[in-house]
């Protein structure tokens, strides 16, 4: 737990809960951005082959522990006016008629529904195209729901109902059945534009509507903290519970990227890029998909398999400070790396068979490290070029979050390669994003984010250095096209944007 001094007046406070794979994190923040306290509690999950499960019975006790630790860190829970919960995208379980978990939770990257996804895509071809993402993937929630129903044939007659990860916690907070939000339900097939389930598709898949919860937009008040939850958490009975979003959207809100044209680039284990558009993007390649913002705008984004995960894997025993200093003298390097953390690429192109590669063997460990940082920055630039090709506004603020921001060289490199300023917020995290979303039940989302998210610093690009990276970037595009991964139209657009 972290104790944080409260220098704010007795402002209203908002509680955000982030349900991750490895743990729960809670933040209590005031309406003007003061942090009153935060707490966390670990979670464990289990992998076997393409199965990835978690015990949903552990979520509520972990939430209670994290809230208790935030209170011990100084958060006055009596000031909390609203609560919102985010969760991993596509994680689901089934609850029995008493609201208790009837199955393990199938996690966001569980890949067991390989056969079911073909049926899902055939039945919903027109609906998924209308939604802008063209096809579902086997790790998405709707194929996994069909898998659960196939393997629990009496689920419907026994009154079991689907619940996303956040739904389970929200139900414990309010003490009764709750609607789900269109963000967590996106991968279950929810039509975010209509705030409705695509019932003809569900009927074709043999999924009864009664199995699914009702739908609301994120930011909607869905209930109040009940007496039992108040006694278990220390929250005031009657505190508003607000429909949340996925963890990726929560991180975006926590970064402050809520205005049209702004983007949050998260360089964690992998790279996730999310932005804001007026209109729903249509992606003929099915790489980018869009959530709906509480403000009525759309939140397009994509997740690459490139990222900082390779730093931990390849340089776990290294002195990273020294390695960074050595790498700085080598940039730009003619060693080109496509630094995939795991096989297969999802964004800025779809290539299930893609593998990490280098254009040659590195001469030194420092050169390999420099090429890793550079390669990830080049992929980030290609993601922006791809979004521009789709017609997304990409000229707004770029806000960097994720573990990679701890490396100042990498931050500067990304600004140089993008050729634009990048900003780092002071306390960006998904739990803060949920506090912002909870506050949006009282004020417009953009206003709440502007008041609650505090920016730390802005890094300006060095134009002359950025120009020196253009040759390497164009060479990387050629290598990706030669491998058959990057569509020619995407490469041509990126090349056109690079031309002086």
N, C-alpha and C positions, 0 to 999 in steps of 0.2 A: 504494500500500500504506500501511497505517496501523500504526505501532508503538504498542503499548499496554502500559503498565507492568503487570507481573504482581505484585500484592501478595499473591497467594494462596500458601498452603503448596503442597507438591507434590501437589495434588489430581489425580485422574484428569481427563483432558481429552477433549473430544468435538469432532469436526469436522463442520461443516455446510456443504453445498455448495448454492448457489442458482443454478440454470440459468435465466437470464432471456432476454428477447428481445435486449437490447442488451449483455449481458455475463454473465460468471460472477463470483460473489462467494463467498468462503470465509471462514468464521469458526472460530477455535479457542477454545473456552470451557471453563472448569473446571466441576466439579460444583457449585461454590458460586457460579457466576456471574462469575468473573473472566475477562476477555478477554485471551488470550495474544497474539493477533495476528490480522490479517485481510488479505486480498489480493483483487485483482480482475483481470479481463482482459476487454477488450471483444469483442463479437461483432457481426457484421453480418448483415442479412437483406435480402431483395429483394422488393419489391412490384410487381405489375403487375395493374391492375384489381382483381378480387377474389381474386387469387392472392397468397399471402405465403409465401415459402420461405426456408429456411436450409440451409446445407451442414452435414450432421451430422458430416462429417469434421473440422470445426473445434471440436467440443465438447470432445473429450478433450485436445487440445493447450491449449485455453483453461483447462481445469480444472487441468492440470499447472502452467501459468504462475501461476494464482491461488494454488495451494497453495505454490508456490515463493516467491511474494511474501509470503504469510503467515509462512512460515518465516523469510524475511529480516527481517520485522518483529518477530521475537522468539519466535514460536511453536515450542515444543519438540515436534516431531511424535512423538517417542518416548513422550510421555505420552498420546497419543491412544488411547483404548480402543474407539472406535466411530465410524462415519461414516454419514451419511444424506444423500441427495440429493433436492432438490425440482426441479420443472420446470414449465414453462408448461402449463396445463391444455388437453388436447386436441391437443397437438403430437405428431406421429408420423412415422415413416419405416418402411422395410422393410429388413431385413438379409438378405444372401445366406447360403448354407449355411456360409460361413466366418465369419459374424458381422460382415461389412463392409457399410456402407451401400450399398443397391442403388438407392435413389431419393433425391431431395431430401427434406428434412423439410417437411411441410405444417404451418404454424404454427397456433397456437391460434385465430387469427381468419381463417384462410383460408376463403373462402366459395365455393369452386368446386363443392361437392357439392350444389347446389340441387336437381337432379333426383333424386339418390340419397337425399336425406333424406326425400322423400315415400314412397319404397319402404320405407325403414327404419321410418318411423312407422306405415305400414300393417301391416307384418309384426310390429312389436313393441308394438302399441297397449296390450295388457293388461299386458305386462311393464313398460313405461315408467310406466303408471299405478300399478302396484304399487310401483315405485321412488320414487314421489312427485313426479316432475317432468312427467308426462303426455306430453310430446313432446320429441324431440330437435331441435336446431337444426342448420343446414347446416354450421356451423363445428365441430361436435362430431366426435369421432374416428371413430365407427362409419360415418357417411356418407362420410367421407374415405377410410376403408379400402376401402369398396365402390368408390369412385372409382378408387383405386389399382389394385385388382384388375381393374376394367373396362379400364384403360389399360395394364395389364401382364398380358396374358392367359396368359403362361407362368410367372407368379410362383409358383404353387402347385407345378407340376411341377419347377420349378427349386429348390424348397426354401426359398423366401423366407419370412420370418416378420416379423410386425408387431413394432415396438419403439417404446415411448414414449420421449420425450427422456431421461428419467432411466434407462431400461433400458440405453441405449447406454453411458452412463458407468458404471453398475453392472457391466455385462459387462466393461468394460476393467479395472475395479478387481479383480474376482475371477478373471478369465481364463477364464470359461466362461458358458454360457447361464444366465440368471437368471429367476426368476418376477417378475411385475410386481405392484405394489400396487393395492389396490382404489380408492385415491384417484385416481391417474393413469388408471386403467382405467374410472372411472365413465362418462366420455363415450364409451367404447368399448363400453358396454353391460353392464359387469360388474354382477352382483347382489351388492352389498356386504353385504347381510344374510346371504346364503347363502355368500358368498365363492366364487362359481361363475359361469361363463359361462352365459347363457341359450341353451343349445344348440338348442332348437327354433326360436328366432328366427334364430339364425345359419344354421341349415339352410335356413330359408325365404328367407334372403338370399343363399344360395349361398356362404357363407363357411365353409370347412373349419375345424374345431376345431384342426387341426394348425398353422394359420397363427398362432394366438394363444399367448402364453406362459401358464404356470400363474399362479394367483392366490394372494396372501397378504395378510394385513392389514398396514397400516403399522406399523412398529416391530418387525417380524419379522426376525431375523438370516437373511440370504439367502446368505451366503458370507463368505469371508475374503480380505483383500488378498493377491494372488498375488505370486510372486517378481518377475515382470516389472513389475507396477504399483509394487511397493515400490522397485525400482531407478529407476523413472521419476519417482516423486513424493517419495521420502524417507520415506514412511510405513513403519511396521514391518510386515514380512510376517506374516500371520496376524491383523491387526487386523480386528475384526468390521465387516461392511458390513450396514447395516440398511435395510429397505425404507422408502422415503420417502413423500412426499405431493405434491400440487400446490403451486404457489407461493402460492396464496391460503391454503391450509391451513397452510403453513409460516409465513406472516406471522402467522396467528392464534396459533400456538404460540409464536412469538417475542414476541408481545405479552403472553403470560401468560394469555390468555382460554381457560382449559381447564375451568373449573368450570361445571356446569349453571346456566344463566341468565345467564352472562357473555357479553359481545359485544365483538368487535373491529371498529371502524369505521375503514376505511382511506380517507382522502380524498387520493388521489393524482391522476393524470390524470383518473380517474373514481372514483366512490364504490363501495366494496365493503364489504358488511356480513356478518360471519360470527359465529355463536354456537354454543351448546352446548345440546342438549335430551336428555332421557331417551329419548324415542321418536322414530321417524321421522315427520317432518311430511308431511302430504298437502296438496298445493296444487292445487286444482281449476283454477287459472288457469295453472299451469305456469311460474310466475315464480321460485319458490324451489326449489332442489334441495339434497340433503344428502349429504355425505360421511360415512363412518363413522370415528369416532375410535379410536385404539389402545386407549382406555379402555373401549370398548364403547358409549359414548354416540354421539350423532349430531351432525354439524356442518352445520346448515342455513345457507344464505346466498344472496345474490344480488348481482349487479353492475349498477349503474345506468350510464347514459351521461352523467350529470351529474357535474361534478367540477372540479378545479382546473386542468384542461387549458386552460380558457378564460382563466385569468390569464396564462399564458405567451403565448397567442395575441393577446389584446386589450391587454395592458398590458406587453408586452415592453420597451418603451422608457421605462417610467414609473419614478419613484422610489417604490417600493412602501411604504417606511416613511412617507413623507409622505402618500401616498394612503391608507394605513391610518389615519393620524391624522385625515384629513379625513372618511373614511368613518365613523369612530367617532361623530362628531358628528351623523351623518345617520340612524343606526339607532334604532328601526326606520323603514324608508322605505316609503311607499305605492307605490313602483315595484316591481312584482312581476316577477321574472324566473324562467323555467325554463331554467337554464343548461346545456343539452345541449352536450357537446363535439362530438358527431357526430350525424347524424340517426338517429332510432329510439330507443325506450326499452325496457329489459328488466326493470327493477325500480325502483319498487314496482308497476309495471303493465307489461303487454306492449303496445307500440304501435309497430310497425315503421315507421310513417309519421310519427311524432312529430318536430316541429321545435322548436328553441329559440325562445322568444318573450319579449316584455316587455309589460307591461300598458299602457305608454306610452313615449314617447321620454324618455331621461334628460336632466335639465337640465344636468348637469355630468358630467365623467368620474368624479369621486369618487362621485357618486350611482350611476352605472352599476356601479362597483366594489362599493359597499355592497350593491346589489341582487343582485349575483352571489354574494357571501358569504352573504347572507340566504337567497337562493333555494336554494342548496345545503344550507343548514341545515334549511330547510323540507322538502326532499325526504328528508333523513336522518330527520327526525321521521316523515314519512309511511311510510318503510320500517319503522320500529318499530311504527307503528300497524297496518301490514299483517301483520307477524309476530304481533302480539297477536291479530289476527283469526283467524289460522291455529291459535292455541292454543299458541304458543311462549312459554316463560317469558322475560320481558323485564325482570325486576326486579333482575338481578344487576349486576355491575360493567360499565361501558362504558369501554373502553380505546381511545384515539384514536392512530392511527399514520398515516403517509403524509406527503407533502411539505407539506400544508396546515398541519400542526402547527407549522411554523416561524412562523406568524402568530399572535401571542397574542390579537389581537382576534377572529380566527376561532374559536379554541379557546373563548374566553369566550362568544361568540355561540352556538356549538353547545350548550354547557352550558345557557345561558339558554333556548334554544328547546326543548331536550329536557326541561328542568325537572328535571335530575338531575345529580349529580356526574359528571365525566369525568376519567379518569386518563391520564397520559402516561408510558410506560415510558422508560427511559434509553437502551437500545440496541436498540430493536425493529427487526428485519429478518428476512426469510425464512431467511437462512443461520443465524441464531441459533436460529430455530425448528427447523431440522434438527439442530442440536447438541443441543437439548432432546430431540428425538425419538430421537436416537442414545442419549442417556443413559437414556431410558425402557426400553431393553432390559435395564437393571439395576435400575430403580426405577419405581414407578407414575408415569404421565405427570404427574398433578397435582403430585406431590411434586417431580419433576424440574423442572417449570416454576416452581414456587414458589421453588425454591432458585437457579435460574439466571437468571430474569428479574427485573431490578431496576427498581422503579418510581421515577420521578423526582418527579412532583408530581400533586396532585389539584386540580381547579378546581371550585369550588362554583357552582351556579346562583344567579343573582340573581332571586328570585321575582317581584319587582315588574317587572323588565325583561321576564322571560319572559311575564308576563301581557299586556304591551303588544304582543307578537308574535302573540297568538292571533287577532286580527281579520285580520291579513294572511295567516296560515296558512289560515284558513277561506276567505278570498277566493281563494287559490290553488287550493284544492280545487274550488271552483265553476268556475274557469276550466278546470281539467283535465276536469271532467265535461262542460262545455259543448262541449269539443273532441272528446268521445267517446272519450277515452283512459282515464280513470279509471272503473272500474266503480262504479255507484251504491252497491252494498253496501259497498265499501271506503271510499268517501267518508263514508257514513253512520256507519260504525264510527269513523273518525277524528274526525268531528264529535262523536260521543258521548263519546269520550275527552277531547275538548277542553272539553266543557261543565263549568262549575264544580260 
